[in-house]
Amino acid sequence: MTAVPHAAASHVLPQNALIESGELADLRASVAALARSYGRAYFQTVTREGRHTDALWAEAGKLGFLGVNLPEEYGGGGGGMRELWAVLEELGAQGCPLLMMVVSPAICGTVIARYGTEEQKRRWLPGLADGTRKMAFGITEPDAGSNSHRITTTARRDEATGDWLLTGRKIYVSGVDIAQDTLIVGRTEDARTGTLKPCLFVVPRDTPGFVRNLIPMELQAPEKQFELVLDDVRLPADALVGDEDAGLLQLFAGLNPERIMTAAFALGMGRYALTRAVEYAKVRTVWKQPVGAHQAIAHPLAQAHIELELARLMTVKAAALYDAGDDTGAGEAANMAKYAAAEANIKAVDQAVHTLGGNGLSTEYGLAALINAARVARIAPVSREMILNYVSHQSLGLPKSY
Ligand SMILES: Cc1cc2nc3c(=O)[nH]c(=O)nc-3n(C[C@H](O)[C@H](O)[C@H](O)COP(=O)(O)OP(=O)(O)OC[C@H]3O[C@@H](n4cnc5c(N)ncnc54)[C@H](O)[C@@H]3O)c2cc1C
């Protein structure tokens, strides 16, 4: 067997000045340099030892990478989703994706920056921006799943004190153990049934009645998943972010960033896997030429590259529309970008593992774990099928079956 060194990941996908500004390319290069200095081995070690990526997270925060999308007056970089997406993609392309970026600065940061009171912005945004504070996000419920309109987590007002009392259950909420707070999507007693009129509450991790149970997962990642049980969790009046009567708009503010960032997560992982496979295919020789000379190996890798690049282009569109304030246009593009990136990543990882032959399944080469990890972006935060439903109904005007 020819040994293949774990060389630093290269930029499989060249940056194009017509698509991205020089500043963005510089940001990508700086993030890639930071992530490379930690490397995949760091990520694997902390995961294996049950630790977290605290050191990388803290350094990325100090360098301004984690809050690059948040307003400058609250400690952020004043950029948009283009920048935040670039950060997560580059971390992932070096084998060090920081999953909590999808929820903390992207969903929670955006919702608070857009709909929080001045006091709430001052309380939470600077920490989210420099990474000293993380916020998880809980919407999924065991009996609602993909149908968010069925969520039953209910907020009741204590008329005597003005406090809120929150009761319900959530499932598959990422990173609750490492986040000081969780942004919980509930509904008020007055709007308990029917079309969802969501209310968003910031729940500090140690609030009495807020219980988290670890869900064992077949995923090798430092971030853990939790079931949450909320039993009359008492929150002050100002735990409510935004207006209780605002309807879906406030929640939707966070969902386009969530989809764009999930695309970034998938694109980074796909690039990482493809880079490893290409390096290997160039040197592993069992006949006269390296295995990468066989079209049976080269063409699927070329296809994976094309499909990742296509997904990236849709992500460019989604981020550009979102940053320009076109939430509706961004909705379609963000869903398509998430779909395309997740599917491209699954194919890239599959082909990367196969390219390494038996080594693809070894612990040493570290690619097999990505097979499970790549599936996350297909099911979360919104499944492949729900995106196909969205496009069927919203883009094509086809009738609904549900
Ligand atoms: C690793 C991981 C991290 C996560 N992190 C978070 C988090 O931080 N916060 C959070 O709130 N949630 C999180 N989730 C939950 C995630 O968003 C849900 O798993 C996802 O929305 C799907 O819901 P479900 O699991 O209940 O599947 P279900 O809704 O039960 O769906 C089961 C299957 O049926 C399909 N299906 C459902 N309805 C339809 C339909 N109308 N048409 C066609 N097919 C349909 C789905 O596509 C899926 O394949 C996470 C999940 C995972 C795996």
Ligand as a Chemical Component Dictionary entry (heavy atoms), coordinates in Angstrom:
data_LIG
# 
_chem_comp.id                   LIG 
_chem_comp.type                 NON-POLYMER 
_chem_comp.pdbx_formal_charge   0 
_chem_comp.three_letter_code    LIG 
# 
loop_
_chem_comp_atom.comp_id 
_chem_comp_atom.atom_id 
_chem_comp_atom.alt_atom_id 
_chem_comp_atom.type_symbol 
_chem_comp_atom.charge 
_chem_comp_atom.model_Cartn_x 
_chem_comp_atom.model_Cartn_y 
_chem_comp_atom.model_Cartn_z 
_chem_comp_atom.pdbx_ordinal 
LIG C1  C1  C 0 -27.927 16.598 13.902 1  
LIG C2  C2  C 0 -29.230 17.335 14.004 2  
LIG C3  C3  C 0 -29.241 18.600 14.544 3  
LIG C4  C4  C 0 -30.444 19.286 14.698 4  
LIG N1  N1  N 0 -30.426 20.515 15.315 5  
LIG C5  C5  C 0 -31.602 21.124 15.590 6  
LIG C6  C6  C 0 -31.621 22.333 16.365 7  
LIG O1  O1  O 0 -30.572 22.854 16.770 8  
LIG N2  N2  N 0 -32.822 22.887 16.644 9  
LIG C7  C7  C 0 -34.009 22.335 16.235 10 
LIG O2  O2  O 0 -35.059 22.884 16.540 11 
LIG N3  N3  N 0 -34.023 21.184 15.504 12 
LIG C8  C8  C 0 -32.857 20.574 15.172 13 
LIG N4  N4  N 0 -32.856 19.391 14.459 14 
LIG C9  C9  C 0 -34.132 18.792 14.058 15 
LIG C10 C10 C 0 -34.373 18.842 12.553 16 
LIG O3  O3  O 0 -34.657 20.149 12.139 17 
LIG C11 C11 C 0 -35.518 17.852 12.261 18 
LIG O4  O4  O 0 -35.007 16.554 12.460 19 
LIG C12 C12 C 0 -36.084 18.018 10.872 20 
LIG O5  O5  O 0 -36.785 19.224 10.751 21 
LIG C13 C13 C 0 -37.041 16.861 10.492 22 
LIG O6  O6  O 0 -38.012 16.671 11.465 23 
LIG P1  P1  P 0 -38.266 15.201 12.054 24 
LIG O7  O7  O 0 -36.947 14.648 12.487 25 
LIG O8  O8  O 0 -39.322 15.281 13.081 26 
LIG O9  O9  O 0 -38.758 14.347 10.828 27 
LIG P2  P2  P 0 -40.280 14.096 10.383 28 
LIG O10 O10 O 0 -40.979 15.398 10.239 29 
LIG O11 O11 O 0 -40.867 13.075 11.268 30 
LIG O12 O12 O 0 -40.063 13.485 8.932  31 
LIG C14 C14 C 0 -39.732 12.118 8.706  32 
LIG C15 C15 C 0 -39.542 11.902 7.209  33 
LIG O13 O13 O 0 -40.774 12.192 6.531  34 
LIG C16 C16 C 0 -40.563 13.180 5.542  35 
LIG N5  N5  N 0 -41.749 14.064 5.483  36 
LIG C17 C17 C 0 -42.362 14.715 6.505  37 
LIG N6  N6  N 0 -43.384 15.442 6.047  38 
LIG C18 C18 C 0 -43.425 15.270 4.706  39 
LIG C19 C19 C 0 -44.253 15.767 3.653  40 
LIG N7  N7  N 0 -45.249 16.630 3.896  41 
LIG N8  N8  N 0 -43.964 15.386 2.389  42 
LIG C20 C20 C 0 -42.954 14.522 2.124  43 
LIG N9  N9  N 0 -42.148 14.019 3.065  44 
LIG C21 C21 C 0 -42.379 14.389 4.343  45 
LIG C22 C22 C 0 -39.325 13.946 5.978  46 
LIG O14 O14 O 0 -38.673 14.534 4.866  47 
LIG C23 C23 C 0 -38.481 12.831 6.608  48 
LIG O15 O15 O 0 -37.749 12.157 5.631  49 
LIG C24 C24 C 0 -31.655 18.698 14.261 50 
LIG C25 C25 C 0 -31.642 17.432 13.689 51 
LIG C26 C26 C 0 -30.445 16.743 13.559 52 
LIG C27 C27 C 0 -30.471 15.363 12.961 53 
# 
loop_
_chem_comp_bond.comp_id 
_chem_comp_bond.atom_id_1 
_chem_comp_bond.atom_id_2 
_chem_comp_bond.value_order 
_chem_comp_bond.pdbx_ordinal 
LIG C1  C2  SING 1  
LIG C2  C3  SING 2  
LIG C2  C26 DOUB 3  
LIG C3  C4  DOUB 4  
LIG C4  N1  SING 5  
LIG C4  C24 SING 6  
LIG N1  C5  DOUB 7  
LIG C5  C6  SING 8  
LIG C5  C8  SING 9  
LIG C6  O1  DOUB 10 
LIG C6  N2  SING 11 
LIG N2  C7  SING 12 
LIG C7  O2  DOUB 13 
LIG C7  N3  SING 14 
LIG N3  C8  DOUB 15 
LIG C8  N4  SING 16 
LIG N4  C9  SING 17 
LIG N4  C24 SING 18 
LIG C9  C10 SING 19 
LIG C10 O3  SING 20 
LIG C10 C11 SING 21 
LIG C11 O4  SING 22 
LIG C11 C12 SING 23 
LIG C12 O5  SING 24 
LIG C12 C13 SING 25 
LIG C13 O6  SING 26 
LIG O6  P1  SING 27 
LIG P1  O7  DOUB 28 
LIG P1  O8  SING 29 
LIG P1  O9  SING 30 
LIG O9  P2  SING 31 
LIG P2  O10 DOUB 32 
LIG P2  O11 SING 33 
LIG P2  O12 SING 34 
LIG O12 C14 SING 35 
LIG C14 C15 SING 36 
LIG C15 O13 SING 37 
LIG C15 C23 SING 38 
LIG O13 C16 SING 39 
LIG C16 N5  SING 40 
LIG C16 C22 SING 41 
LIG N5  C17 SING 42 
LIG N5  C21 SING 43 
LIG C17 N6  DOUB 44 
LIG N6  C18 SING 45 
LIG C18 C19 SING 46 
LIG C18 C21 DOUB 47 
LIG C19 N7  SING 48 
LIG C19 N8  DOUB 49 
LIG N8  C20 SING 50 
LIG C20 N9  DOUB 51 
LIG N9  C21 SING 52 
LIG C22 O14 SING 53 
LIG C22 C23 SING 54 
LIG C23 O15 SING 55 
LIG C24 C25 DOUB 56 
LIG C25 C26 SING 57 
LIG C26 C27 SING 58 
# 
